[in-house]
Amino acid sequence: MKSIYLEQSTPYILGVSAMFIWWKMELTLPSGDGILSSSLTLGAILTGFLATAKAILMTLDSPIMRRLRETDYIDSIVSYLSQAIWLSFAFCIITLIGFFIDKSSFIFGIAWIGFGVTSAGAFVRVTNIMLKIIRHSP
């Protein structure tokens, strides 16, 4: 039971931790738009990958997926996929906003790192679960 709570909260713990470190170290984004362009590309790729993974995972008719559909854990998997997609999309939006505001703003940097790390954590969580499902196939 304890591990499910850790699984649910880890991306958010990582994101808040990154925001705290960013705040304590008084960091800012580097000048130029290179970091924003790269971040936007990464966020868009992750969003597309996760949406495709959701479609593939939900249509699988393997024995493990049939068993998962009979349990409450399928709701968690769907929730994790949803969170990962929306967090990656939110990271794209935050990054896009950076092109129109002063990205050296301390508040923007904290939002950028928070959404970036949280979406990365959610992506890793979903990827690990998907690999376990694929690995379990007979």
N, CA, C and O atoms as a GROMACS GRO file, in nm:
protein
  552
    1MET      N    1   0.083  -0.119   0.000
    1MET     CA    2   0.000   0.000   0.000
    1MET      C    3   0.087   0.125   0.000
    1MET      O    4   0.056   0.224  -0.066
    2LYS      N    5   0.197   0.119   0.075
    2LYS     CA    6   0.286   0.233   0.085
    2LYS      C    7   0.348   0.267  -0.051
    2LYS      O    8   0.363   0.385  -0.083
    3SER      N    9   0.382   0.165  -0.131
    3SER     CA   10   0.449   0.189  -0.258
    3SER      C   11   0.356   0.257  -0.359
    3SER      O   12   0.404   0.331  -0.445
    4ILE      N   13   0.226   0.235  -0.351
    4ILE     CA   14   0.134   0.300  -0.445
    4ILE      C   15   0.129   0.450  -0.418
    4ILE      O   16   0.120   0.529  -0.512
    5TYR      N   17   0.136   0.490  -0.292
    5TYR     CA   18   0.139   0.633  -0.261
    5TYR      C   19   0.269   0.697  -0.309
    5TYR      O   20   0.269   0.811  -0.357
    6LEU      N   21   0.378   0.626  -0.296
    6LEU     CA   22   0.506   0.676  -0.345
    6LEU      C   23   0.502   0.685  -0.498
    6LEU      O   24   0.549   0.783  -0.556
    7GLU      N   25   0.445   0.583  -0.562
    7GLU     CA   26   0.432   0.584  -0.708
    7GLU      C   27   0.348   0.702  -0.754
    7GLU      O   28   0.380   0.766  -0.854
    8GLN      N   29   0.240   0.731  -0.683
    8GLN     CA   30   0.151   0.840  -0.721
    8GLN      C   31   0.215   0.977  -0.702
    8GLN      O   32   0.191   1.068  -0.781
    9SER      N   33   0.294   0.993  -0.599
    9SER     CA   34   0.344   1.126  -0.563
    9SER      C   35   0.485   1.158  -0.611
    9SER      O   36   0.524   1.275  -0.609
   10THR      N   37   0.561   1.061  -0.654
   10THR     CA   38   0.701   1.085  -0.690
   10THR      C   39   0.721   1.196  -0.793
   10THR      O   40   0.807   1.282  -0.771
   11PRO      N   41   0.648   1.201  -0.904
   11PRO     CA   42   0.672   1.311  -0.999
   11PRO      C   43   0.652   1.449  -0.936
   11PRO      O   44   0.725   1.543  -0.967
   12TYR      N   45   0.554   1.459  -0.849
   12TYR     CA   46   0.524   1.588  -0.786
   12TYR      C   47   0.628   1.624  -0.680
   12TYR      O   48   0.664   1.741  -0.665
   13ILE      N   49   0.675   1.524  -0.608
   13ILE     CA   50   0.782   1.547  -0.511
   13ILE      C   51   0.908   1.594  -0.583
   13ILE      O   52   0.975   1.687  -0.538
   14LEU      N   53   0.938   1.530  -0.695
   14LEU     CA   54   1.055   1.572  -0.774
   14LEU      C   55   1.040   1.714  -0.826
   14LEU      O   56   1.134   1.793  -0.820
   15GLY      N   57   0.920   1.748  -0.875
   15GLY     CA   58   0.896   1.882  -0.928
   15GLY      C   59   0.908   1.989  -0.822
   15GLY      O   60   0.971   2.093  -0.844
   16VAL      N   61   0.849   1.965  -0.706
   16VAL     CA   62   0.857   2.063  -0.596
   16VAL      C   63   1.001   2.074  -0.546
   16VAL      O   64   1.047   2.183  -0.513
   17SER      N   65   1.071   1.962  -0.540
   17SER     CA   66   1.212   1.963  -0.499
   17SER      C   67   1.296   2.046  -0.596
   17SER      O   68   1.381   2.125  -0.554
   18ALA      N   69   1.273   2.029  -0.725
   18ALA     CA   70   1.347   2.105  -0.826
   18ALA      C   71   1.315   2.254  -0.814
   18ALA      O   72   1.404   2.338  -0.827
   19MET      N   73   1.189   2.287  -0.788
   19MET     CA   74   1.151   2.427  -0.770
   19MET      C   75   1.221   2.486  -0.647
   19MET      O   76   1.268   2.600  -0.650
   20PHE      N   77   1.226   2.409  -0.540
   20PHE     CA   78   1.291   2.455  -0.417
   20PHE      C   79   1.441   2.479  -0.441
   20PHE      O   80   1.495   2.581  -0.400
   21ILE      N   81   1.506   2.385  -0.508
   21ILE     CA   82   1.649   2.400  -0.539
   21ILE      C   83   1.672   2.522  -0.628
   21ILE      O   84   1.765   2.600  -0.606
   22TRP      N   85   1.586   2.539  -0.730
   22TRP     CA   86   1.595   2.655  -0.821
   22TRP      C   87   1.584   2.784  -0.740
   22TRP      O   88   1.659   2.879  -0.760
   23TRP      N   89   1.487   2.786  -0.649
   23TRP     CA   90   1.463   2.904  -0.565
   23TRP      C   91   1.582   2.931  -0.473
   23TRP      O   92   1.629   3.044  -0.464
   24LYS      N   93   1.632   2.827  -0.404
   24LYS     CA   94   1.742   2.843  -0.309
   24LYS      C   95   1.872   2.886  -0.380
   24LYS      O   96   1.950   2.962  -0.324
   25MET      N   97   1.894   2.836  -0.500
   25MET     CA   98   2.016   2.868  -0.573
   25MET      C   99   2.001   2.996  -0.657
   25MET      O  100   2.097   3.043  -0.718
   26GLU      N  101   1.878   3.051  -0.658
   26GLU     CA  102   1.848   3.174  -0.733
   26GLU      C  103   1.891   3.162  -0.879
   26GLU      O  104   1.958   3.251  -0.933
   27LEU      N  105   1.853   3.053  -0.941
   27LEU     CA  106   1.890   3.026  -1.080
   27LEU      C  107   1.800   3.102  -1.177
   27LEU      O  108   1.688   3.139  -1.142
   28THR      N  109   1.850   3.125  -1.297
   28THR     CA  110   1.771   3.181  -1.407
   28THR      C  111   1.804   3.102  -1.533
   28THR      O  112   1.908   3.036  -1.541
   29LEU      N  113   1.716   3.110  -1.629
   29LEU     CA  114   1.741   3.044  -1.757
   29LEU      C  115   1.850   3.118  -1.832
   29LEU      O  116   1.863   3.240  -1.817
   30PRO      N  117   1.927   3.047  -1.913
   30PRO     CA  118   2.030   3.116  -1.992
   30PRO      C  119   1.966   3.210  -2.095
   30PRO      O  120   1.852   3.190  -2.136
   31SER      N  121   2.041   3.311  -2.136
   31SER     CA  122   1.990   3.403  -2.238
   31SER      C  123   1.980   3.333  -2.373
   31SER      O  124   2.042   3.228  -2.394
   32GLY      N  125   1.903   3.390  -2.461
   32GLY     CA  126   1.880   3.328  -2.591
   32GLY      C  127   1.759   3.236  -2.585
   32GLY      O  128   1.709   3.203  -2.478
   33ASP      N  129   1.715   3.197  -2.702
   33ASP     CA  130   1.594   3.114  -2.711
   33ASP      C  131   1.624   2.965  -2.731
   33ASP      O  132   1.532   2.886  -2.748
   34GLY      N  133   1.750   2.928  -2.729
   34GLY     CA  134   1.788   2.788  -2.754
   34GLY      C  135   1.726   2.692  -2.654
   34GLY      O  136   1.674   2.587  -2.692
   35ILE      N  137   1.732   2.728  -2.526
   35ILE     CA  138   1.677   2.638  -2.422
   35ILE      C  139   1.526   2.625  -2.438
   35ILE      O  140   1.469   2.518  -2.416
   36LEU      N  141   1.460   2.736  -2.475
   36LEU     CA  142   1.315   2.730  -2.494
   36LEU      C  143   1.278   2.647  -2.616
   36LEU      O  144   1.184   2.568  -2.612
   37SER      N  145   1.352   2.665  -2.724
   37SER     CA  146   1.324   2.586  -2.846
   37SER      C  147   1.342   2.437  -2.819
   37SER      O  148   1.259   2.355  -2.859
   38SER      N  149   1.451   2.403  -2.751
   38SER     CA  150   1.476   2.262  -2.719
   38SER      C  151   1.370   2.207  -2.625
   38SER      O  152   1.324   2.094  -2.642
   39SER      N  153   1.331   2.287  -2.526
   39SER     CA  154   1.229   2.244  -2.430
   39SER      C  155   1.094   2.222  -2.497
   39SER      O  156   1.024   2.126  -2.467
   40LEU      N  157   1.059   2.314  -2.586
   40LEU     CA  158   0.932   2.301  -2.657
   40LEU      C  159   0.931   2.175  -2.744
   40LEU      O  160   0.831   2.103  -2.748
   41THR      N  161   1.041   2.148  -2.811
   41THR     CA  162   1.051   2.027  -2.894
   41THR      C  163   1.039   1.903  -2.807
   41THR      O  164   0.966   1.810  -2.841
   42LEU      N  165   1.112   1.901  -2.695
   42LEU     CA  166   1.107   1.785  -2.606
   42LEU      C  167   0.966   1.765  -2.550
   42LEU      O  168   0.915   1.653  -2.548
   43GLY      N  169   0.904   1.872  -2.504
   43GLY     CA  170   0.768   1.862  -2.451
   43GLY      C  171   0.668   1.810  -2.554
   43GLY      O  172   0.582   1.729  -2.522
   44ALA      N  173   0.681   1.859  -2.677
   44ALA     CA  174   0.590   1.815  -2.784
   44ALA      C  175   0.613   1.668  -2.818
   44ALA      O  176   0.517   1.594  -2.841
   45ILE      N  177   0.738   1.626  -2.821
   45ILE     CA  178   0.768   1.485  -2.850
   45ILE      C  179   0.711   1.396  -2.740
   45ILE      O  180   0.649   1.293  -2.769
   46LEU      N  181   0.731   1.435  -2.615
   46LEU     CA  182   0.680   1.354  -2.504
   46LEU      C  183   0.528   1.348  -2.505
   46LEU      O  184   0.469   1.242  -2.481
   47THR      N  185   0.463   1.461  -2.533
   47THR     CA  186   0.317   1.463  -2.539
   47THR      C  187   0.266   1.369  -2.648
   47THR      O  188   0.174   1.290  -2.625
   48GLY      N  189   0.326   1.376  -2.765
   48GLY     CA  190   0.286   1.288  -2.876
   48GLY      C  191   0.313   1.142  -2.846
   48GLY      O  192   0.230   1.056  -2.875
   49PHE      N  193   0.429   1.114  -2.788
   49PHE     CA  194   0.462   0.976  -2.753
   49PHE      C  195   0.362   0.921  -2.652
   49PHE      O  196   0.314   0.809  -2.668
   50LEU      N  197   0.332   0.999  -2.550
   50LEU     CA  198   0.240   0.953  -2.446
   50LEU      C  199   0.099   0.931  -2.500
   50LEU      O  200   0.033   0.835  -2.462
   51ALA      N  201   0.054   1.019  -2.587
   51ALA     CA  202  -0.079   1.002  -2.646
   51ALA      C  203  -0.083   0.874  -2.730
   51ALA      O  204  -0.182   0.801  -2.727
   52THR      N  205   0.023   0.847  -2.804
   52THR     CA  206   0.030   0.725  -2.883
   52THR      C  207   0.039   0.603  -2.792
   52THR      O  208  -0.026   0.501  -2.818
   53ALA      N  209   0.118   0.613  -2.688
   53ALA     CA  210   0.131   0.501  -2.593
   53ALA      C  211  -0.003   0.470  -2.528
   53ALA      O  212  -0.037   0.354  -2.507
   54LYS      N  213  -0.079   0.575  -2.495
   54LYS     CA  214  -0.212   0.555  -2.434
   54LYS      C  215  -0.302   0.477  -2.530
   54LYS      O  216  -0.370   0.383  -2.490
   55ALA      N  217  -0.301   0.516  -2.656
   55ALA     CA  218  -0.385   0.449  -2.754
   55ALA      C  219  -0.345   0.302  -2.770
   55ALA      O  220  -0.431   0.215  -2.778
   56ILE      N  221  -0.216   0.276  -2.775
   56ILE     CA  222  -0.168   0.139  -2.790
   56ILE      C  223  -0.200   0.057  -2.666
   56ILE      O  224  -0.251  -0.055  -2.677
   57LEU      N  225  -0.172   0.112  -2.550
   57LEU     CA  226  -0.192   0.038  -2.425
   57LEU      C  227  -0.339   0.004  -2.403
   57LEU      O  228  -0.372  -0.107  -2.361
   58MET      N  229  -0.426   0.097  -2.430
   58MET     CA  230  -0.568   0.074  -2.405
   58MET      C  231  -0.631  -0.022  -2.504
   58MET      O  232  -0.739  -0.077  -2.477
   59THR      N  233  -0.567  -0.044  -2.618
   59THR     CA  234  -0.623  -0.140  -2.715
   59THR      C  235  -0.558  -0.278  -2.706
   59THR      O  236  -0.600  -0.371  -2.775
   60LEU      N  237  -0.456  -0.292  -2.623
   60LEU     CA  238  -0.393  -0.424  -2.607
   60LEU      C  239  -0.494  -0.522  -2.549
   60LEU      O  240  -0.572  -0.489  -2.459
   61ASP      N  241  -0.492  -0.642  -2.601
   61ASP     CA  242  -0.582  -0.746  -2.551
   61ASP      C  243  -0.501  -0.865  -2.500
   61ASP      O  244  -0.540  -0.980  -2.520
   62SER      N  245  -0.391  -0.835  -2.435
   62SER     CA  246  -0.307  -0.941  -2.380
   62SER      C  247  -0.365  -0.988  -2.248
   62SER      O  248  -0.449  -0.920  -2.189
   63PRO      N  249  -0.322  -1.104  -2.201
   63PRO     CA  250  -0.373  -1.154  -2.073
   63PRO      C  251  -0.348  -1.055  -1.957
   63PRO      O  252  -0.434  -1.039  -1.870
   64ILE      N  253  -0.233  -0.991  -1.957
   64ILE     CA  254  -0.205  -0.897  -1.848
   64ILE      C  255  -0.300  -0.777  -1.853
   64ILE      O  256  -0.342  -0.728  -1.748
   65MET      N  257  -0.333  -0.730  -1.972
   65MET     CA  258  -0.425  -0.617  -1.983
   65MET      C  259  -0.566  -0.659  -1.943
   65MET      O  260  -0.640  -0.580  -1.883
   66ARG      N  261  -0.605  -0.781  -1.976
   66ARG     CA  262  -0.737  -0.829  -1.934
   66ARG      C  263  -0.744  -0.836  -1.782
   66ARG      O  264  -0.845  -0.799  -1.722
   67ARG      N  265  -0.637  -0.885  -1.720
   67ARG     CA  266  -0.634  -0.891  -1.573
   67ARG      C  267  -0.633  -0.752  -1.512
   67ARG      O  268  -0.701  -0.728  -1.412
   68LEU      N  269  -0.558  -0.660  -1.571
   68LEU     CA  270  -0.555  -0.523  -1.519
   68LEU      C  271  -0.692  -0.456  -1.528
   68LEU      O  272  -0.731  -0.381  -1.439
   69ARG      N  273  -0.763  -0.484  -1.638
   69ARG     CA  274  -0.897  -0.425  -1.655
   69ARG      C  275  -0.996  -0.476  -1.550
   69ARG      O  276  -1.095  -0.410  -1.520
   70GLU      N  277  -0.968  -0.592  -1.494
   70GLU     CA  278  -1.055  -0.648  -1.390
   70GLU      C  279  -1.023  -0.590  -1.251
   70GLU      O  280  -1.097  -0.616  -1.156
   71THR      N  281  -0.916  -0.515  -1.239
   71THR     CA  282  -0.876  -0.459  -1.110
   71THR      C  283  -0.894  -0.307  -1.110
   71THR      O  284  -0.923  -0.246  -1.212
   72ASP      N  285  -0.875  -0.249  -0.994
   72ASP     CA  286  -0.879  -0.103  -0.982
   72ASP      C  287  -0.751  -0.038  -1.033
   72ASP      O  288  -0.748   0.083  -1.055
   73TYR      N  289  -0.645  -0.117  -1.052
   73TYR     CA  290  -0.517  -0.058  -1.095
   73TYR      C  291  -0.525   0.000  -1.235
   73TYR      O  292  -0.446   0.088  -1.269
   74ILE      N  293  -0.617  -0.045  -1.316
   74ILE     CA  294  -0.631   0.012  -1.451
   74ILE      C  295  -0.668   0.160  -1.440
   74ILE      O  296  -0.626   0.240  -1.524
   75ASP      N  297  -0.745   0.196  -1.338
   75ASP     CA  298  -0.779   0.337  -1.317
   75ASP      C  299  -0.654   0.419  -1.287
   75ASP      O  300  -0.640   0.532  -1.332
   76SER      N  301  -0.562   0.361  -1.210
   76SER     CA  302  -0.436   0.429  -1.179
   76SER      C  303  -0.352   0.447  -1.304
   76SER      O  304  -0.295   0.553  -1.327
   77ILE      N  305  -0.346   0.343  -1.387
   77ILE     CA  306  -0.267   0.352  -1.510
   77ILE      C  307  -0.323   0.460  -1.601
   77ILE      O  308  -0.248   0.540  -1.657
   78VAL      N  309  -0.454   0.463  -1.617
   78VAL     CA  310  -0.519   0.566  -1.699
   78VAL      C  311  -0.492   0.704  -1.641
   78VAL      O  312  -0.464   0.798  -1.715
   79SER      N  313  -0.500   0.716  -1.510
   79SER     CA  314  -0.471   0.844  -1.444
   79SER      C  315  -0.326   0.886  -1.466
   79SER      O  316  -0.299   1.003  -1.493
   80TYR      N  317  -0.233   0.792  -1.455
   80TYR     CA  318  -0.092   0.823  -1.477
   80TYR      C  319  -0.068   0.871  -1.620
   80TYR      O  320   0.005   0.967  -1.643
   81LEU      N  321  -0.130   0.802  -1.715
   81LEU     CA  322  -0.116   0.844  -1.855
   81LEU      C  323  -0.173   0.984  -1.877
   81LEU      O  324  -0.113   1.068  -1.943
   82SER      N  325  -0.290   1.007  -1.820
   82SER     CA  326  -0.353   1.138  -1.832
   82SER      C  327  -0.266   1.247  -1.770
   82SER      O  328  -0.245   1.352  -1.831
   83GLN      N  329  -0.216   1.222  -1.650
   83GLN     CA  330  -0.130   1.321  -1.585
   83GLN      C  331  -0.005   1.349  -1.668
   83GLN      O  332   0.035   1.464  -1.683
   84ALA      N  333   0.057   1.244  -1.719
   84ALA     CA  334   0.179   1.262  -1.798
   84ALA      C  335   0.152   1.344  -1.924
   84ALA      O  336   0.231   1.432  -1.959
   85ILE      N  337   0.042   1.315  -1.991
   85ILE     CA  338   0.008   1.389  -2.113
   85ILE      C  339  -0.018   1.536  -2.080
   85ILE      O  340   0.037   1.624  -2.145
   86TRP      N  341  -0.101   1.562  -1.979
   86TRP     CA  342  -0.135   1.700  -1.945
   86TRP      C  343  -0.016   1.777  -1.889
   86TRP      O  344  -0.001   1.896  -1.916
   87LEU      N  345   0.069   1.711  -1.812
   87LEU     CA  346   0.189   1.778  -1.761
   87LEU      C  347   0.285   1.812  -1.874
   87LEU      O  348   0.345   1.920  -1.874
   88SER      N  349   0.302   1.722  -1.969
   88SER     CA  350   0.389   1.750  -2.084
   88SER      C  351   0.331   1.864  -2.168
   88SER      O  352   0.405   1.951  -2.215
   89PHE      N  353   0.201   1.863  -2.186
   89PHE     CA  354   0.135   1.970  -2.260
   89PHE      C  355   0.150   2.103  -2.186
   89PHE      O  356   0.177   2.206  -2.248
   90ALA      N  357   0.133   2.102  -2.054
   90ALA     CA  358   0.149   2.224  -1.973
   90ALA      C  359   0.293   2.275  -1.981
   90ALA      O  360   0.315   2.396  -1.985
   91PHE      N  361   0.390   2.184  -1.984
   91PHE     CA  362   0.529   2.224  -1.999
   91PHE      C  363   0.550   2.294  -2.133
   91PHE      O  364   0.622   2.394  -2.141
   92CYS      N  365   0.486   2.242  -2.238
   92CYS     CA  366   0.493   2.308  -2.369
   92CYS      C  367   0.434   2.450  -2.362
   92CYS      O  368   0.492   2.544  -2.418
   93ILE      N  369   0.322   2.464  -2.296
   93ILE     CA  370   0.256   2.595  -2.285
   93ILE      C  371   0.344   2.692  -2.206
   93ILE      O  372   0.363   2.806  -2.248
   94ILE      N  373   0.398   2.647  -2.093
   94ILE     CA  374   0.487   2.732  -2.013
   94ILE      C  375   0.607   2.774  -2.097
   94ILE      O  376   0.647   2.891  -2.096
   95THR      N  377   0.665   2.680  -2.168
   95THR     CA  378   0.780   2.710  -2.252
   95THR      C  379   0.743   2.809  -2.362
   95THR      O  380   0.819   2.902  -2.390
   96LEU      N  381   0.629   2.790  -2.424
   96LEU     CA  382   0.582   2.881  -2.528
   96LEU      C  383   0.564   3.023  -2.473
   96LEU      O  384   0.598   3.121  -2.540
   97ILE      N  385   0.512   3.034  -2.354
   97ILE     CA  386   0.495   3.165  -2.290
   97ILE      C  387   0.631   3.234  -2.275
   97ILE      O  388   0.642   3.356  -2.286
   98GLY      N  389   0.735   3.153  -2.251
   98GLY     CA  390   0.869   3.208  -2.235
   98GLY      C  391   0.920   3.285  -2.355
   98GLY      O  392   1.006   3.372  -2.340
   99PHE      N  393   0.868   3.256  -2.474
   99PHE     CA  394   0.908   3.330  -2.593
   99PHE      C  395   0.853   3.473  -2.593
   99PHE      O  396   0.903   3.559  -2.664
  100PHE      N  397   0.750   3.498  -2.513
  100PHE     CA  398   0.681   3.627  -2.515
  100PHE      C  399   0.702   3.712  -2.389
  100PHE      O  400   0.658   3.827  -2.383
  101ILE      N  401   0.770   3.655  -2.290
  101ILE     CA  402   0.795   3.731  -2.167
  101ILE      C  403   0.945   3.730  -2.140
  101ILE      O  404   1.023   3.667  -2.211
  102ASP      N  405   0.984   3.801  -2.037
  102ASP     CA  406   1.124   3.802  -1.994
  102ASP      C  407   1.154   3.669  -1.926
  102ASP      O  408   1.117   3.648  -1.811
  103LYS      N  409   1.222   3.581  -1.997
  103LYS     CA  410   1.246   3.447  -1.943
  103LYS      C  411   1.348   3.446  -1.830
  103LYS      O  412   1.367   3.344  -1.765
  104SER      N  413   1.414   3.559  -1.807
  104SER     CA  414   1.505   3.566  -1.693
  104SER      C  415   1.427   3.592  -1.563
  104SER      O  416   1.486   3.600  -1.455
  105SER      N  417   1.294   3.607  -1.576
  105SER     CA  418   1.209   3.625  -1.459
  105SER      C  419   1.223   3.505  -1.366
  105SER      O  420   1.218   3.390  -1.410
  106PHE      N  421   1.240   3.534  -1.240
  106PHE     CA  422   1.258   3.429  -1.140
  106PHE      C  423   1.134   3.339  -1.133
  106PHE      O  424   1.147   3.217  -1.122
  107ILE      N  425   1.016   3.398  -1.138
  107ILE     CA  426   0.891   3.322  -1.130
  107ILE      C  427   0.877   3.230  -1.252
  107ILE      O  428   0.836   3.115  -1.238
  108PHE      N  429   0.910   3.282  -1.371
  108PHE     CA  430   0.902   3.198  -1.490
  108PHE      C  431   0.996   3.078  -1.478
  108PHE      O  432   0.959   2.966  -1.513
  109GLY      N  433   1.118   3.101  -1.430
  109GLY     CA  434   1.214   2.993  -1.415
  109GLY      C  435   1.165   2.884  -1.321
  109GLY      O  436   1.183   2.765  -1.347
  110ILE      N  437   1.103   2.926  -1.211
  110ILE     CA  438   1.051   2.829  -1.115
  110ILE      C  439   0.937   2.748  -1.179
  110ILE      O  440   0.932   2.626  -1.162
  111ALA      N  441   0.848   2.814  -1.251
  111ALA     CA  442   0.738   2.743  -1.319
  111ALA      C  443   0.793   2.648  -1.424
  111ALA      O  444   0.748   2.535  -1.436
  112TRP      N  445   0.891   2.696  -1.500
  112TRP     CA  446   0.950   2.615  -1.608
  112TRP      C  447   1.015   2.489  -1.552
  112TRP      O  448   0.991   2.379  -1.603
  113ILE      N  449   1.097   2.504  -1.448
  113ILE     CA  450   1.165   2.387  -1.391
  113ILE      C  451   1.065   2.295  -1.321
  113ILE      O  452   1.079   2.173  -1.327
  114GLY      N  453   0.965   2.353  -1.256
  114GLY     CA  454   0.865   2.271  -1.187
  114GLY      C  455   0.787   2.183  -1.284
  114GLY      O  456   0.775   2.062  -1.263
  115PHE      N  457   0.734   2.245  -1.390
  115PHE     CA  458   0.659   2.166  -1.488
  115PHE      C  459   0.750   2.071  -1.564
  115PHE      O  460   0.710   1.959  -1.596
  116GLY      N  461   0.871   2.115  -1.594
  116GLY     CA  462   0.964   2.029  -1.667
  116GLY      C  463   0.999   1.903  -1.591
  116GLY      O  464   0.993   1.793  -1.647
  117VAL      N  465   1.036   1.918  -1.466
  117VAL     CA  466   1.076   1.802  -1.385
  117VAL      C  467   0.955   1.714  -1.352
  117VAL      O  468   0.965   1.591  -1.355
  118THR      N  469   0.842   1.776  -1.321
  118THR     CA  470   0.723   1.697  -1.290
  118THR      C  471   0.678   1.617  -1.412
  118THR      O  472   0.643   1.500  -1.400
  119SER      N  473   0.679   1.680  -1.530
  119SER     CA  474   0.638   1.607  -1.650
  119SER      C  475   0.738   1.497  -1.683
  119SER      O  476   0.698   1.390  -1.729
  120ALA      N  477   0.867   1.521  -1.660
  120ALA     CA  478   0.967   1.415  -1.682
  120ALA      C  479   0.944   1.299  -1.586
  120ALA      O  480   0.953   1.183  -1.626
  121GLY      N  481   0.914   1.329  -1.460
  121GLY     CA  482   0.886   1.224  -1.363
  121GLY      C  483   0.763   1.143  -1.400
  121GLY      O  484   0.761   1.021  -1.386
  122ALA      N  485   0.659   1.212  -1.446
  122ALA     CA  486   0.536   1.143  -1.488
  122ALA      C  487   0.563   1.056  -1.611
  122ALA      O  488   0.509   0.946  -1.623
  123PHE      N  489   0.646   1.106  -1.703
  123PHE     CA  490   0.682   1.030  -1.822
  123PHE      C  491   0.757   0.903  -1.784
  123PHE      O  492   0.728   0.795  -1.836
  124VAL      N  493   0.852   0.915  -1.693
  124VAL     CA  494   0.930   0.798  -1.649
  124VAL      C  495   0.839   0.697  -1.580
  124VAL      O  496   0.853   0.576  -1.601
  125ARG      N  497   0.746   0.745  -1.498
  125ARG     CA  498   0.653   0.656  -1.429
  125ARG      C  499   0.572   0.575  -1.530
  125ARG      O  500   0.562   0.453  -1.518
  126VAL      N  501   0.514   0.642  -1.629
  126VAL     CA  502   0.434   0.573  -1.731
  126VAL      C  503   0.519   0.478  -1.813
  126VAL      O  504   0.478   0.366  -1.842
  127THR      N  505   0.638   0.521  -1.850
  127THR     CA  506   0.727   0.436  -1.930
  127THR      C  507   0.763   0.310  -1.853
  127THR      O  508   0.762   0.201  -1.911
  128ASN      N  509   0.795   0.322  -1.726
  128ASN     CA  510   0.828   0.203  -1.646
  128ASN      C  511   0.711   0.106  -1.639
  128ASN      O  512   0.730  -0.015  -1.651
  129ILE      N  513   0.591   0.158  -1.619
  129ILE     CA  514   0.473   0.070  -1.612
  129ILE      C  515   0.449   0.003  -1.746
  129ILE      O  516   0.421  -0.117  -1.752
  130MET      N  517   0.460   0.079  -1.853
  130MET     CA  518   0.437   0.021  -1.986
  130MET      C  519   0.540  -0.088  -2.017
  130MET      O  520   0.505  -0.191  -2.073
  131LEU      N  521   0.665  -0.064  -1.980
  131LEU     CA  522   0.768  -0.166  -2.004
  131LEU      C  523   0.741  -0.292  -1.923
  131LEU      O  524   0.766  -0.403  -1.970
  132LYS      N  525   0.690  -0.276  -1.802
  132LYS     CA  526   0.654  -0.394  -1.721
  132LYS      C  527   0.540  -0.472  -1.787
  132LYS      O  528   0.541  -0.595  -1.788
  133ILE      N  529   0.442  -0.399  -1.841
  133ILE     CA  530   0.329  -0.467  -1.908
  133ILE      C  531   0.378  -0.541  -2.032
  133ILE      O  532   0.340  -0.655  -2.056
  134ILE      N  533   0.462  -0.475  -2.110
  134ILE     CA  534   0.515  -0.538  -2.232
  134ILE      C  535   0.603  -0.658  -2.196
  134ILE      O  536   0.595  -0.763  -2.261
  135ARG      N  537   0.686  -0.643  -2.095
  135ARG     CA  538   0.776  -0.750  -2.052
  135ARG      C  539   0.697  -0.871  -2.000
  135ARG      O  540   0.744  -0.984  -2.011
  136HIS      N  541   0.581  -0.848  -1.946
  136HIS     CA  542   0.500  -0.955  -1.887
  136HIS      C  543   0.428  -1.039  -1.992
  136HIS      O  544   0.377  -1.147  -1.960
  137SER      N  545   0.423  -0.991  -2.114
  137SER     CA  546   0.352  -1.067  -2.218
  137SER      C  547   0.411  -1.206  -2.233
  137SER      O  548   0.532  -1.223  -2.225
  138PRO      N  549   0.322  -1.306  -2.254
  138PRO     CA  550   0.370  -1.445  -2.264
  138PRO      C  551   0.450  -1.470  -2.390
  138PRO      O  552   0.497  -1.581  -2.413
   0.00000   0.00000   0.00000
